[in-house]
């Protein structure tokens, strides 16, 4: 140890030098941020990225004061950052992911701005349907402190967030684990808010334009085989998104099962599809003595046996291997897997072993099959995890629910009604206890549930929720009524692992499980 670190005096000198370089890098970065914030539209034009690409090659004498300050700050920040990295190199091992997926030309990040999330004009915000304009107008008129317009911001997030903020007269953001105590004086806006309550009643059956765009985008990505991460500022928005996303997934699953089971004939009804899914679950998973269940167990144990050498090297016990088989079986049994992967055509006549193999080898929109995902998960456990991590991942996968989950229902936050949501969609906020959040985080980094994780800012830093993330939707998005009128509400970016940005609810960041 003495040879590695040197004598005490030399070690302290290096620590002092490292501290100074890190401080210099931080100061230079703050200076760059301030210079960048002072840029005006006329300094950088409409296409900021194109301007920045060329700005570093320009003669500084020919630039504006703001442009020159920004470029000089950038050069200084880069130099100090490099010096800090050189000083850290001796002490830290760090891996930076490349701009593209490994062994492909697919970019890890695809940024969508403004209305682009809903295939609209990216230079504008999301359009508000005409029948929903009145609530936005009344909320804007009710604001008495524009610098702290909680109601307008909440309305721009979701109707549920607005109603909760309106009722409790407090922010109910989830940036911290404890609610902020700030109160809002609405004594001079009661008439507008009373009118809003009447106006919103007619809109409760309609989905908020931002929530609608988010749900559509998230479920499209989910159907393409992606895992989806969504951040929202407001707890009520998180809860609303869970219900809306679950309902949309369920609607599409029924449609998929109807299409796949029709076999060119009459399209079965929803009740017929649900009955068919139940019969398949009973025949292939619930009845332990059935040929279907024996075929499932044989195939899954074959997958485990295929990795017998690595499992032995990692010293996985026979009990842990059975846990693997049980977890894989549970996730093959869920309706979303059966509806999308099980061979509905002549399912009663086909050999059970062929049906199971067909299910395991069915590729989703990402090009991955369940067999590949299971093998990749085993490789991850045995090659990339310590003994302690391996046990925690197995425990997380073992405890994740696969059946329906009862949650609060409806846009009316005063409602005590509850509804069932699919286990594909889970929520993590400050009210979620730490152990549950940790378990959800680990489960999200596996090929199992949750497929979609809706989080507040309590999960935005210090945790790895994206083992293979390649999409981040627009860092800023606003809601606009039609004819380009801007709805009341402000947005600020949230930090994601210190280097990515997200804003209100319509920012799914996508993680695809690729096995390694």
Secondary structure, DSSP 8 states (H G I E B T S, - for coil): -HHHH--HHHHHHHHHHHHHHHHHHHHHHHHHHHHHHT--HHHH-S-HHHHHHHHTTS-GGGS-HHHHHHHHHHHHHHHHHHHHHHHHTTT-------SB-TTS--BS--B--GGGGGTS-TTS-EEE-GGGHHHHHHHHHH-S-GGG-HHHHHHHH-HHHHHHHHHH-B--B-SSSS----B---TT-HHHHHHHHHHHHTTTTS--HHHHHHHHHHHHHHHTT-EEEEE-SBHHHHHHHHHHHHHHHHHHHHHHHHHHHHTTS----HHHHHHHHHHHHIIIII-TTSHHHHHHHHHHHHHHHHTHHHHHHTT--HHHHHHHHHHHHHHHHSHHHHHHHS--TTTTTS-HHHHHHHHHH-B-TTS-BHHHHHHHHHHIIIII--HHHHHHHHHHHHHS--S-EEEE-SS-TT---EEEE-TTEEEE-TTS-HHHHHHHHHHHTSSSS-SEEEE-GGGSSSS---TTEEEE--S---EEETTTEE-S-----EEETTTEEE-SSS-EEEE-----
